[in-house]
Amino acid sequence: VRALRFHGAGDLRLEELDEVSPPAGWVKLRVACCGICGTDIHEYTNGPLIVPTPDNPHSLTHEALPLTLGHELSGTVVELGDRVSGFVSGDRVAVEPTIACGACAACLSGQINRCPQKGAVGLTGWGGGYADYVTLPESMLHPLPDEVSLEVGALVEPLTVGWHAARLANVGPDSTVLIVGAGPIGLGALAASKALGAKTTVVAARRHGARRTMAHNLGADAVLLSRSEDFSASLADLTRGLGVDVALETSGSQDGLDVALRSVRIGGTLVTLGLWGETANIDLNAIMLREISLIGSRGYANEYPAVIEAIATGATPDVVRMITKRVALSAAIEEGFEELANGPTDQVKILVIP
Amino acid sequence: VRALRFHGAGDLRLEELDEVSPPAGWVKLRVACCGICGTDIHEYTNGPLIVPTPDNPHSLTHEALPLTLGHELSGTVVELGDRVSGFVSGDRVAVEPTIACGACAACLSGQINRCPQKGAVGLTGWGGGYADYVTLPESMLHPLPDEVSLEVGALVEPLTVGWHAARLANVGPDSTVLIVGAGPIGLGALAASKALGAKTTVVAARRHGARRTMAHNLGADAVLLSRSEDFSASLADLTRGLGVDVALETSGSQDGLDVALRSVRIGGTLVTLGLWGETANIDLNAIMLREISLIGSRGYANEYPAVIEAIATGATPDVVRMITKRVALSAAIEEGFEELANGPTDQVKILVIP
């Protein structure tokens, strides 16, 4: 069986691996689709970053590179290990890739996203989605209802990242929400905010282009260029001069943080969910004088079912639009990774289809 | 009547002003005590900062320097304007000095501390506590029960700053709390945390000295030197290796922020209530990966009665200990301001007693 394995920066290889059968409690999936995430691109261009190296294997999987990438995946059940009771062959599922210790204070309280040892399928071991097959614990699988395609099933992971952030900020029917960044996570946060009933959603994009159009198509009430001179005036118009209740900062950049901080209302909430490459500069007097809450959001926990339900019922906008390209596993490097690695792109989500 | 008026950096003058009678709804107090606050010292050494200047008077008081300083005050009612119904001559009160517009979204929701035009008696007009008399709206006065002396009444203001911060962080009976900074606001935050029932309180002090001893005397379970090599190990011992639920950062310094951020547990809360003189550097990945909430705390609203009650019932530690020096109004500059302005001090709270 084929798998796209990461050996180091710029070194992804499509390799042939032995077939394995699932141990007790585990399930073998035929991978249907796996989205390429910004994290994968960072590994490809600058890695290994999250991917463990042989001198320091992951504490839970004990694996290190080379390993298979791909953590935004859907698939079909093809083989069951012993004592698997919740699935049968042919079931269509989305994979929740979090690997957690199960024993720390965070895990014991159900918040596996906060586990200090947290890893993920497709980054720290146990195979990954850029492969013909993957074998995973039953607990990672979430059934997809008929209304949710396997393609959209591969979007559940990035959508849930945004969902978790919006929930941490208590986004609800009265909320005005600014999403900073119009990449897949920003658009996922937009979709989540819409599904949670946000009254007004505004996206701050860095430039014109297809992602900005996509934000409109996913139902943003406004899409503003964050560097435009009109930005603050336009946002004031949209928020009765108060600023937004919630800013979801997905860019992990100083520009994005500055835009978010100056846009959030007195007493409002700023969620940071991007990964930063540097230390941020922040005016804590602005945080203090306006009593803003700055909250970190990491991954998700216990939220896949709600997101799948929101997609199935149509509570989210039509997220299939986020899929802008589909590539075969054999073409994933050239037509997927290389396009995303070479700077600004009009792609939103590229799916690899083994 | 005498008043200590601020004319600019290094220029405080004890002046003779005309007596005034209170207008309708206002009350004249004979000032009993007024604490010297760090804010006063900043004005004295580097001001005007908050104090408005003649080219830009305060939007609500329309006053500018020279004006009377002093915002931590208690006093006795000596004269009532028309339509004052809640007080009689001789009543002992603590003053809540917030001046707010009463018409903005924050004020209309009762959160006058968040008013964008917020000012304060003793900083932006309406007289101040370093004076024989002050005349103020009835709504600023809170009666002191017999159990609370006028001296302690002058501590209610700084104690309430810490109370508000601790309440924003939901400090309660199960909480472990780190207070960064052992100045009056830090010690007030300690007293508030104790009164709110915190299970464990730890103070991070920058150096040895009287303030550190004071933190012990006010009931801190531990007082650690923030720059000590043992700091992290000692904190781990006190928190079962998890870190604290809540860190209250009162120093407004990069050192203090760093100590607070590395001390707070996964999913914990860091409250920033110091005023910063510069932009902070902050590792937002640490905020994100540990899902920390960083919350700004500004002043207080609707909390004086609870603080006075906590003092009266003995729920707070014996805060009168915080008063380390008493000076007459005529000696306030030389024996009060100058001592605090000249760098590290063993004083905690100096009261001016007109």
HADDOCK unambig.tbl for C-alpha pairs under 7 A between the chains (distance, minus, plus):
assign (segid A and resid 114 and name CA) (segid B and resid 266 and name CA) 6.92 0.50 0.50
assign (segid A and resid 114 and name CA) (segid B and resid 290 and name CA) 6.20 0.50 0.50
assign (segid A and resid 266 and name CA) (segid B and resid 114 and name CA) 6.90 0.50 0.50
assign (segid A and resid 272 and name CA) (segid B and resid 288 and name CA) 6.40 0.50 0.50
assign (segid A and resid 273 and name CA) (segid B and resid 288 and name CA) 6.24 0.50 0.50
assign (segid A and resid 275 and name CA) (segid B and resid 285 and name CA) 6.06 0.50 0.50
assign (segid A and resid 276 and name CA) (segid B and resid 284 and name CA) 6.81 0.50 0.50
assign (segid A and resid 276 and name CA) (segid B and resid 285 and name CA) 6.02 0.50 0.50
assign (segid A and resid 279 and name CA) (segid B and resid 281 and name CA) 6.25 0.50 0.50
assign (segid A and resid 279 and name CA) (segid B and resid 282 and name CA) 5.69 0.50 0.50
assign (segid A and resid 279 and name CA) (segid B and resid 283 and name CA) 4.98 0.50 0.50
assign (segid A and resid 279 and name CA) (segid B and resid 284 and name CA) 6.92 0.50 0.50
assign (segid A and resid 280 and name CA) (segid B and resid 281 and name CA) 5.65 0.50 0.50
assign (segid A and resid 280 and name CA) (segid B and resid 282 and name CA) 5.31 0.50 0.50
assign (segid A and resid 280 and name CA) (segid B and resid 283 and name CA) 6.22 0.50 0.50
assign (segid A and resid 280 and name CA) (segid B and resid 284 and name CA) 6.58 0.50 0.50
assign (segid A and resid 281 and name CA) (segid B and resid 279 and name CA) 6.25 0.50 0.50
assign (segid A and resid 281 and name CA) (segid B and resid 280 and name CA) 5.65 0.50 0.50
assign (segid A and resid 281 and name CA) (segid B and resid 281 and name CA) 4.78 0.50 0.50
assign (segid A and resid 281 and name CA) (segid B and resid 282 and name CA) 6.40 0.50 0.50
assign (segid A and resid 282 and name CA) (segid B and resid 279 and name CA) 5.69 0.50 0.50
assign (segid A and resid 282 and name CA) (segid B and resid 280 and name CA) 5.29 0.50 0.50
assign (segid A and resid 282 and name CA) (segid B and resid 281 and name CA) 6.39 0.50 0.50
assign (segid A and resid 283 and name CA) (segid B and resid 279 and name CA) 4.98 0.50 0.50
assign (segid A and resid 283 and name CA) (segid B and resid 280 and name CA) 6.22 0.50 0.50
assign (segid A and resid 284 and name CA) (segid B and resid 276 and name CA) 6.80 0.50 0.50
assign (segid A and resid 284 and name CA) (segid B and resid 279 and name CA) 6.93 0.50 0.50
assign (segid A and resid 284 and name CA) (segid B and resid 280 and name CA) 6.59 0.50 0.50
assign (segid A and resid 285 and name CA) (segid B and resid 275 and name CA) 6.05 0.50 0.50
assign (segid A and resid 285 and name CA) (segid B and resid 276 and name CA) 6.00 0.50 0.50
assign (segid A and resid 287 and name CA) (segid B and resid 296 and name CA) 5.01 0.50 0.50
assign (segid A and resid 288 and name CA) (segid B and resid 272 and name CA) 6.40 0.50 0.50
assign (segid A and resid 288 and name CA) (segid B and resid 273 and name CA) 6.23 0.50 0.50
assign (segid A and resid 288 and name CA) (segid B and resid 296 and name CA) 3.74 0.50 0.50
assign (segid A and resid 288 and name CA) (segid B and resid 297 and name CA) 5.22 0.50 0.50
assign (segid A and resid 288 and name CA) (segid B and resid 298 and name CA) 5.69 0.50 0.50
assign (segid A and resid 289 and name CA) (segid B and resid 296 and name CA) 6.98 0.50 0.50
assign (segid A and resid 289 and name CA) (segid B and resid 298 and name CA) 5.59 0.50 0.50
assign (segid A and resid 290 and name CA) (segid B and resid 114 and name CA) 6.19 0.50 0.50
assign (segid A and resid 291 and name CA) (segid B and resid 295 and name CA) 6.58 0.50 0.50
assign (segid A and resid 291 and name CA) (segid B and resid 296 and name CA) 4.33 0.50 0.50
assign (segid A and resid 291 and name CA) (segid B and resid 297 and name CA) 5.38 0.50 0.50
assign (segid A and resid 291 and name CA) (segid B and resid 298 and name CA) 6.28 0.50 0.50
assign (segid A and resid 292 and name CA) (segid B and resid 295 and name CA) 5.90 0.50 0.50
assign (segid A and resid 292 and name CA) (segid B and resid 296 and name CA) 5.48 0.50 0.50
assign (segid A and resid 293 and name CA) (segid B and resid 293 and name CA) 6.55 0.50 0.50
assign (segid A and resid 293 and name CA) (segid B and resid 294 and name CA) 5.70 0.50 0.50
assign (segid A and resid 293 and name CA) (segid B and resid 295 and name CA) 4.33 0.50 0.50
assign (segid A and resid 293 and name CA) (segid B and resid 296 and name CA) 6.43 0.50 0.50
assign (segid A and resid 294 and name CA) (segid B and resid 293 and name CA) 5.70 0.50 0.50
assign (segid A and resid 294 and name CA) (segid B and resid 294 and name CA) 4.92 0.50 0.50
assign (segid A and resid 294 and name CA) (segid B and resid 295 and name CA) 6.14 0.50 0.50
assign (segid A and resid 295 and name CA) (segid B and resid 291 and name CA) 6.55 0.50 0.50
assign (segid A and resid 295 and name CA) (segid B and resid 292 and name CA) 5.89 0.50 0.50
assign (segid A and resid 295 and name CA) (segid B and resid 293 and name CA) 4.33 0.50 0.50
assign (segid A and resid 295 and name CA) (segid B and resid 294 and name CA) 6.14 0.50 0.50
assign (segid A and resid 296 and name CA) (segid B and resid 287 and name CA) 5.01 0.50 0.50
assign (segid A and resid 296 and name CA) (segid B and resid 288 and name CA) 3.75 0.50 0.50
assign (segid A and resid 296 and name CA) (segid B and resid 289 and name CA) 6.99 0.50 0.50
assign (segid A and resid 296 and name CA) (segid B and resid 291 and name CA) 4.33 0.50 0.50
assign (segid A and resid 296 and name CA) (segid B and resid 292 and name CA) 5.48 0.50 0.50
assign (segid A and resid 296 and name CA) (segid B and resid 293 and name CA) 6.43 0.50 0.50
assign (segid A and resid 297 and name CA) (segid B and resid 288 and name CA) 5.23 0.50 0.50
assign (segid A and resid 297 and name CA) (segid B and resid 291 and name CA) 5.35 0.50 0.50
assign (segid A and resid 298 and name CA) (segid B and resid 288 and name CA) 5.71 0.50 0.50
assign (segid A and resid 298 and name CA) (segid B and resid 289 and name CA) 5.62 0.50 0.50
assign (segid A and resid 298 and name CA) (segid B and resid 291 and name CA) 6.28 0.50 0.50
